[in-house]
Amino acid sequence: MQNANIWHKFDIHWYKVVLFSLCLLFSQIQLVNAQQKSFIFNPSGSDNNALSYGFFLAAHNSSLRIKYSDNFLNPNYPALGNVRAIMPAFSPGFALGFLITARMHDQVNLLFNPKVGFYEYRTELQLFTDDPNAVNGIGISTVPLLTEETLIELPLLLKYKSQRFNNTRMFFVGGINGQFRTKNQEEANEDPVALKGTDFALEMGLGFDLYFQFFKFSPEVRFSHGLMNLYQEGHSDDRLAGAISDIRRKSITLYLNFQ
């Protein structure tokens, strides 16, 4: 009885196997070449220019960082006997400005982003009140305090970018931001939480450069922390007198940059 041979059974010979493998390899090479030809490497963005310009729109969520004074923590201080807490809350706003980018290296840029920002700072003042329906006859009422400001901001930032991959780059930014309020101090002293007009903030963020046919779009998230004590003692709501020792700004901002 003749032994079964799988090659004979299916009529497959070695040269047929080699020919089929070569055809498959050639078809894969053609597919890769077609994909590469269909991909467009967009030259937009002016990455090679010494100076480039653009603009941005931004939406932020901002708040105040409040530090209590020693008097607030002293239960024997009579003026603050009915104050339970001073709670800052985040509030939305927006900004717009220009981009000026100086090329230092393919992966390092110096950014100057002058902008105008519109801010609202909300603070909730919680007070003890008489309430016969509450435990021990003491209730809590909340008084909203609102401070509005328009700031001229002059951020100077260092931008470090990854190497470009196709039409995408990731980047990190960090630097200092000088902030100047538009209204004068006398007008600002009438606010329920009075602040000084000049500040410097430390800023850090990250984002992506996305290269399109005619422009570069760079969404970015940036965090800002004020460095100066802005509390204008003696000019805020009378119920805050003696309760606060330090106020600083903080915000998180989404930037939509176009170049």
Protein Blocks (a to p, Z undefined) as FASTA:
>chain_A
ZZddfklmnopafklmmmmmmmmmmmmmmmmmmmmmmpccdfehilmbmbdcdddddddd
ddddddddfklmpmklmklmmpmbdcddddddddddddddddfbfkbccddddddddddd
ddddddddddfkbghhiacddddddddddddddddddddddddehjaccddddddddddd
fbdfklmmmpmbdcdfbdcddddddddddddfkbccdddddddddfbdfbdghiacfklg
okacbdcddddddddddZZ
